[in-house]
Amino acid sequence: MKRRGFTLVELLVVLAVGSILLAIAVPGYGFLVEVGRLSAATNELVAAMHFARSESIKRGVRISLCTTSSPTAAVPVCDPTANWHQGWLVFEDGGTRGVLDQQDVLLRVGQDDLWRDISVTPSNFSHHISYLSNGMSQGPNNLGNGKLVLCLQHMERQIVVSVTGRIRLVTGNC
């Protein structure tokens, strides 16, 4: 009777080769995870901006995104000292531009664990972006164009907003 199977030596050789391949692959996988995390965070903020722009056109009113340091609070508020990576609010902005007033309607709250270690450097959109009823963008300085630069380690994603409110992404290095 013939026996089928592996010897102990064959099994140890396969385990040794597998652990060597795993040791080579793990550092590369970590890089892919970070790239995916930066892309997901960028896409999350871009989706909120697209939502705000489309709602401003659909509703015929100003819709704003603002930074907040308390996205999970029972009554979140805009915080001009907060950064975009802490969280943001999307709301129908009928009162003071860029401020969630009592009569404003809160539409969405954004905040995620993806944002840990991601820095955001704004240009013109320091603490809020408003979309007018025609879809055009407006920042705190009444300028319509600007960008948000997201950095994670040495990877960079820029969210560039034109005067018309259209968004494009640029990839680079920090």
C-alpha positions, 0 to 999 in steps of 0.5 A: 500500500502506497502512502500519499502525503508530505514529509516533514522536510517538505512541509518545513521547506514550503513554510520557509519559502512562504514566510520569506515571500510574506516578509517581502510582500508586507511592506509593499502592502502597507503602502497600498493601504495608505494610498487607499486610505488617502483616496477614500478620504479624498473621495469622501470630501469630494462627494460631500462637495458634489452633494452640496453643489447639486443641492444648491442647484436643486433647491435654489438656495445657498448650501455650505460646507463648514469645518467642525470640531464636534461632528458627533455632538447632538447639535453640531456647530461650525468651528472656524478654528477646526480643520477639515480632517476633524469633520464637516457639516453640509447645510442649507445656509440661509443666514450668515454665510458659512455659519450653521444658524438656528434656522438653517437645515443640516443635511449631512455630517462628515467625519471618519477614522480615515482622516487620522494622520491626514493633514489638510491645507486649505487655500481660500477654503479655510473653514467653509465653502458655499455653493450659490443657487447657480452652482458657483462656489464661494469661499470666506474671502468671496473668492470662488476658486481655491483648493484643499491639499490632503497629505498622508506621509509623502502622498498628496491629493489636491481638491481644486475648485474652480470659480464655477464650482467644478471640482478636479483632483490633482495627485502629487507629493507632499 
